Amino acid sequence: MNITNSRKIVLVGCGFVGMSFAYTLLAEPGIDELVLIDVNKEKAEGEAMDLAHGLPYARSKMQIKAGDYADCKDAAVVVITAGAAQKPGQTRLELTAVNTRIMKDICLKIKESGFDGIIVVASNPVDLMTYVAQKVTGLKENQVIGSGTLLDTARLRYLLSNYFNVNATNIHAYIMGEHGDSSFVPWIHAYVGCKSLLELLDEEGKSLEDLLGIYEGVRKAAYDIIEKKKATYYGIGLALNRLIHAILSNENAIMTVSACQHNEYGKEGLYIGTPAIINRLGIRKIVGLGLNEVDQQKFAKSCDDLLAIIKNTIDPIINE
């Protein structure tokens, strides 16, 4: 991997998610250049113009332009949000075949540019699309990161902060597993400040059923938002912003991302949401948590579901 001081971002996909992320970059300094790529070149050009016209009032003074895949060559990070959108009632996994072909095409073009930085994937189903991106580009596994359960974790912390009336920044709880219906919360590793969440729950006489209801709210959140407004994009836009700055600032921050598994939790050969240390190299290390028997079974099932789809649907398309 070619480590440079580049702070250039290439965004592939100018839909709601991509542009929500791009807009957040105007609110804070730290990015030198932003290049927008979209299958609809005129849309990319229009979005670049619209963003650039706000620069006189923005904290960021980056250059913004529409470009093509050759611009990936000297980028620090390529963020991929392109893909078919999730329709009302459709699961993320049902998007797999069509988005695998889209992701394969995009990643072949990125590879052709000579890119050797970090790829961040936010296209659904994100765990599977992150796998596709790594296999097609041939980049090292640590250089390819999926947004994973970053947004799920943010939703969880938001709801828990309201429940306990504690600032969300002091809620340390994680969603693990697939970014989707088979995710879970390892409650034994959840804390409010420095206190065990389960202990606090008992002290305050609150019900475990309430926690299960909060998780169910997290699991259903995307479906509820899509039903009400057709798409979800602000939350993931901010989550991507946080991830990008953790990479560029070499933060060594712990975040729940789609990371390639090597038996840290008993499974390998796939990307799935786990806590990991993020820095300029991408994924420095997966954080191994001791899961209880129930949580380990949930994680194993989540992995097995994804591995079956990789074998039966994704690998055949990659190898076409």
C-alpha positions as CSV (number, residue, x, y, z in Angstrom):
1,M,0.0,0.0,0.0
2,N,1.3,3.4,-1.0
3,I,1.0,5.6,2.2
4,T,0.9,9.3,1.3
5,N,-0.3,12.5,2.8
6,S,-3.1,12.7,0.2
7,R,-6.4,13.9,1.5
8,K,-8.2,13.4,-1.8
9,I,-11.6,11.6,-1.8
10,V,-13.3,10.0,-4.8
11,L,-17.0,9.3,-4.4
12,V,-18.6,6.8,-6.7
13,G,-22.4,7.2,-6.7
14,C,-24.2,10.5,-6.6
15,G,-27.5,9.3,-5.2
16,F,-29.0,10.3,-1.9
17,V,-26.4,8.4,0.3
18,G,-23.4,9.7,-1.7
19,M,-24.5,13.3,-1.8
20,S,-25.5,13.3,1.9
21,F,-22.0,12.2,2.7
22,A,-20.5,14.7,0.3
23,Y,-22.5,17.5,1.8
24,T,-21.2,16.7,5.3
25,L,-17.6,17.3,4.1
26,L,-18.4,21.0,3.6
27,A,-19.1,21.4,7.4
28,E,-15.5,20.6,8.5
29,P,-12.0,21.1,7.2
30,G,-9.6,18.2,6.4
31,I,-10.3,17.2,2.8
32,D,-8.2,18.7,-0.1
33,E,-10.2,17.4,-3.0
34,L,-13.5,15.7,-3.7
35,V,-14.2,14.0,-7.1
36,L,-17.7,12.8,-8.0
37,I,-18.2,9.9,-10.3
38,D,-21.6,8.7,-11.5
39,V,-23.0,6.6,-14.3
40,N,-25.0,9.8,-15.1
41,K,-22.1,12.2,-15.8
42,E,-24.4,15.2,-16.1
43,K,-25.7,14.5,-12.6
44,A,-22.2,14.3,-11.2
45,E,-21.3,17.6,-12.9
46,G,-24.5,19.3,-11.5
47,E,-23.9,18.0,-8.0
48,A,-20.2,19.2,-8.1
49,M,-21.3,22.7,-9.2
50,D,-24.0,22.8,-6.5
51,L,-21.6,21.8,-3.7
52,A,-18.8,24.1,-5.0
53,H,-21.2,27.1,-4.9
54,G,-21.5,26.7,-1.2
55,L,-17.7,26.8,-0.5
56,P,-17.6,30.5,0.3
57,Y,-19.8,29.8,3.3
58,A,-18.3,26.4,4.2
59,R,-15.5,25.6,6.7
60,S,-13.9,23.4,4.0
61,K,-11.9,24.9,1.2
62,M,-11.5,21.7,-0.8
63,Q,-11.6,21.5,-4.6
64,I,-14.8,19.9,-5.9
65,K,-15.2,18.5,-9.4
66,A,-16.9,15.7,-11.4
67,G,-14.4,13.2,-12.8
68,D,-13.8,9.7,-14.0
69,Y,-12.1,6.6,-12.7
70,A,-8.6,7.8,-13.7
71,D,-9.0,10.2,-10.7
72,C,-8.8,7.3,-8.4
73,K,-5.1,6.8,-9.0
74,D,-3.8,9.3,-6.4
75,A,-6.8,9.3,-4.1
76,A,-6.5,8.4,-0.4
77,V,-10.0,7.0,-0.2
78,V,-12.6,5.9,-2.7
79,V,-16.1,5.8,-1.2
80,I,-18.6,3.6,-3.1
81,T,-22.3,4.3,-2.6
82,A,-23.5,3.3,-6.1
83,G,-26.0,0.5,-6.6
84,A,-29.7,-0.3,-7.0
85,A,-31.8,1.2,-4.2
86,Q,-33.6,-0.9,-1.6
87,K,-37.3,-0.9,-2.4
88,P,-40.1,-0.9,0.2
89,G,-40.5,-4.4,1.6
90,Q,-37.3,-5.6,0.0
91,T,-34.5,-7.0,2.1
92,R,-30.9,-5.9,1.7
93,L,-30.0,-9.4,0.7
94,E,-32.5,-9.5,-2.2
95,L,-30.4,-6.8,-3.8
96,T,-27.4,-9.1,-4.0
97,A,-27.2,-10.3,-7.6
98,V,-27.9,-6.9,-9.3
99,N,-25.5,-5.0,-7.1
100,T,-22.8,-7.6,-7.3
101,R,-22.6,-6.9,-11.1
102,I,-22.6,-3.2,-10.5
103,M,-19.9,-3.4,-7.9
104,K,-17.8,-5.7,-10.1
105,D,-17.9,-3.2,-12.9
106,I,-17.0,-0.3,-10.7
107,C,-14.1,-2.1,-9.0
108,L,-12.6,-3.3,-12.2
109,K,-12.4,0.4,-13.3
110,I,-10.9,1.4,-9.9
111,K,-8.3,-1.4,-10.3
112,E,-7.4,-0.3,-13.8
113,S,-6.6,3.2,-12.5
114,G,-3.8,1.9,-10.3
115,F,-5.5,2.9,-7.1
116,D,-3.8,1.7,-3.9
117,G,-5.5,3.5,-1.1
118,I,-8.5,2.6,1.1
119,I,-11.9,1.6,-0.3
120,V,-15.0,2.3,1.8
121,V,-18.1,0.5,0.7
122,A,-21.6,1.7,1.6
123,S,-23.7,-0.1,-1.1
124,N,-26.2,-2.7,0.1
125,P,-26.0,-5.5,1.1
126,V,-22.9,-3.9,2.5
127,D,-21.1,-6.9,3.9
128,L,-21.4,-8.8,0.6
129,M,-20.5,-5.8,-1.5
130,T,-17.4,-5.2,0.6
131,Y,-16.4,-8.8,-0.1
132,V,-16.9,-8.2,-3.9
133,A,-14.9,-5.0,-3.8
134,Q,-11.9,-6.8,-2.2
135,K,-12.0,-9.8,-4.4
136,V,-12.3,-7.8,-7.7
137,T,-9.7,-5.1,-6.9
138,G,-7.2,-7.5,-5.3
139,L,-6.4,-4.9,-2.6
140,K,-5.2,-6.2,0.8
141,E,-8.1,-7.1,3.0
142,N,-7.3,-4.3,5.5
143,Q,-7.6,-1.7,2.7
144,V,-11.3,-2.5,2.0
145,I,-13.8,-1.5,4.6
146,G,-17.6,-1.7,4.6
147,S,-19.8,0.7,6.6
148,G,-21.0,-2.4,8.3
149,T,-23.1,-1.8,11.4
150,L,-21.9,1.8,11.9
151,L,-25.3,3.2,11.3
152,D,-27.0,0.4,13.3
153,T,-24.7,1.2,16.2
154,A,-25.5,4.9,16.0
155,R,-29.3,4.1,16.1
156,L,-28.8,1.8,19.1
157,R,-26.8,4.5,21.0
158,Y,-29.4,7.2,20.1
159,L,-32.3,5.1,21.5
160,L,-30.3,4.0,24.6
161,S,-29.3,7.6,25.3
162,N,-33.0,8.6,25.3
163,Y,-33.9,5.6,27.4
164,F,-31.3,6.2,30.1
165,N,-31.3,10.0,29.7
166,V,-27.5,10.0,29.2
167,N,-25.6,11.7,26.4
168,A,-25.2,9.4,23.4
169,T,-21.4,9.9,23.4
170,N,-21.3,8.1,26.8
171,I,-23.2,5.1,25.5
172,H,-20.7,2.3,24.6
173,A,-22.8,-0.4,22.9
174,Y,-22.4,-2.1,19.6
175,I,-24.5,-3.9,16.9
176,M,-22.6,-6.8,15.5
177,G,-23.2,-9.2,12.6
178,E,-24.8,-8.6,9.2
179,H,-26.0,-5.1,8.5
180,G,-29.5,-6.4,8.3
181,D,-32.0,-8.7,9.9
182,S,-29.5,-11.1,11.6
183,S,-27.6,-8.5,13.5
184,F,-27.5,-8.6,17.3
185,V,-26.4,-6.7,20.4
186,P,-23.8,-8.2,22.7
187,W,-25.4,-6.7,25.8
188,I,-22.7,-8.1,28.2
189,H,-20.3,-5.7,26.4
190,A,-22.6,-2.6,26.6
191,Y,-21.7,0.2,29.0
192,V,-23.2,3.6,30.0
193,G,-20.0,5.6,30.8
194,C,-17.9,3.1,32.8
195,K,-20.9,1.2,34.2
196,S,-22.2,-2.0,32.8
197,L,-25.5,-1.4,31.1
198,L,-27.1,-4.5,32.5
199,E,-26.1,-3.5,36.0
200,L,-27.6,0.0,35.5
201,L,-30.7,-1.6,34.1
202,D,-31.1,-3.7,37.3
203,E,-30.3,-0.7,39.6
204,E,-32.9,1.5,38.0
205,G,-35.5,-1.3,38.0
206,K,-35.9,-1.3,34.3
207,S,-36.9,-4.2,32.2
208,L,-34.8,-6.4,29.9
209,E,-37.8,-6.5,27.6
210,D,-37.2,-2.7,27.1
211,L,-33.8,-3.5,25.7
212,L,-35.2,-6.1,23.4
213,G,-37.7,-3.5,22.2
214,I,-34.9,-1.0,21.6
215,Y,-33.0,-3.5,19.5
216,E,-36.2,-4.3,17.5
217,G,-36.5,-0.5,16.9
218,V,-32.9,-0.5,15.5
219,R,-33.6,-3.6,13.3
220,K,-36.7,-2.1,11.8
221,A,-35.5,1.5,11.5
222,A,-34.4,1.3,7.8
223,Y,-37.7,-0.4,6.8
224,D,-39.7,2.3,8.7
225,I,-37.8,5.1,7.1
226,I,-38.0,3.7,3.6
227,E,-41.7,3.2,4.0
228,K,-42.2,6.8,5.1
229,K,-39.7,8.6,2.8
230,K,-38.5,6.0,0.3
231,A,-34.9,6.1,1.3
232,T,-32.5,6.5,4.3
233,Y,-29.4,8.7,3.8
234,Y,-28.6,11.4,6.4
235,G,-27.5,9.0,9.1
236,I,-25.3,6.9,6.9
237,G,-23.9,10.1,5.3
238,L,-22.7,11.2,8.8
239,A,-21.4,7.7,9.6
240,L,-19.3,7.7,6.5
241,N,-17.9,11.1,7.3
242,R,-16.9,9.8,10.8
243,L,-15.2,6.8,9.2
244,I,-13.3,8.8,6.6
245,H,-11.9,11.2,9.2
246,A,-10.8,8.2,11.4
247,I,-8.9,6.9,8.4
248,L,-7.3,10.2,7.2
249,S,-6.4,11.4,10.7
250,N,-4.9,8.0,11.7
251,E,-7.1,7.9,14.8
252,N,-6.9,4.2,15.7
253,A,-10.6,4.6,16.6
254,I,-12.7,1.6,17.4
255,M,-15.7,1.4,15.0
256,T,-18.1,-1.4,14.0
257,V,-17.3,-1.9,10.3
258,S,-17.5,-4.7,7.8
259,A,-14.1,-6.3,8.4
260,C,-12.6,-9.5,6.9
261,Q,-12.8,-12.3,9.4
262,H,-9.9,-14.6,10.2
263,N,-11.4,-16.7,13.0
264,E,-11.5,-13.8,15.5
265,Y,-15.1,-15.0,16.2
266,G,-14.8,-18.5,14.7
267,K,-15.5,-17.7,11.1
268,E,-13.4,-16.7,8.1
269,G,-13.6,-15.8,4.4
270,L,-16.2,-13.1,4.7
271,Y,-16.8,-9.5,5.7
272,I,-19.2,-8.8,8.5
273,G,-19.8,-6.2,11.2
274,T,-17.4,-6.3,14.1
275,P,-15.6,-3.8,16.2
276,A,-12.2,-2.9,14.6
277,I,-9.4,-0.4,15.0
278,I,-9.4,2.1,12.1
279,N,-6.4,4.2,11.0
280,R,-4.6,5.3,7.9
281,L,-3.9,1.7,7.0
282,G,-7.6,1.0,7.0
283,I,-8.5,-1.9,9.4
284,R,-5.5,-2.2,11.8
285,K,-7.1,-5.0,13.8
286,I,-10.4,-6.6,14.7
287,V,-11.3,-6.3,18.3
288,G,-12.1,-9.7,19.7
289,L,-14.9,-9.8,22.3
290,G,-15.8,-12.8,24.4
291,L,-19.3,-13.6,23.3
292,N,-21.7,-15.7,25.4
293,E,-23.1,-18.9,23.9
294,V,-26.3,-17.2,22.6
295,D,-24.5,-14.3,21.0
296,Q,-21.9,-16.6,19.5
297,Q,-24.7,-18.7,17.9
298,K,-26.3,-15.5,16.5
299,F,-22.9,-14.4,15.0
300,A,-22.3,-17.9,13.5
301,K,-25.8,-17.9,11.9
302,S,-25.2,-14.4,10.5
303,C,-21.9,-15.5,9.0
304,D,-23.3,-18.8,7.6
305,D,-26.2,-16.9,5.9
306,L,-23.7,-14.6,4.2
307,L,-21.2,-17.4,3.3
308,A,-24.0,-19.4,1.6
309,I,-24.9,-16.3,-0.5
310,I,-21.2,-15.8,-1.4
311,K,-20.9,-19.4,-2.6
312,N,-24.2,-19.6,-4.4
313,T,-24.6,-16.1,-5.9
314,I,-21.6,-13.9,-5.6
315,D,-18.6,-16.0,-6.5
316,P,-20.2,-17.3,-9.7
317,I,-20.8,-13.7,-10.8
318,I,-17.2,-12.6,-9.9
319,N,-15.8,-15.5,-11.8
320,E,-17.9,-14.9,-15.0
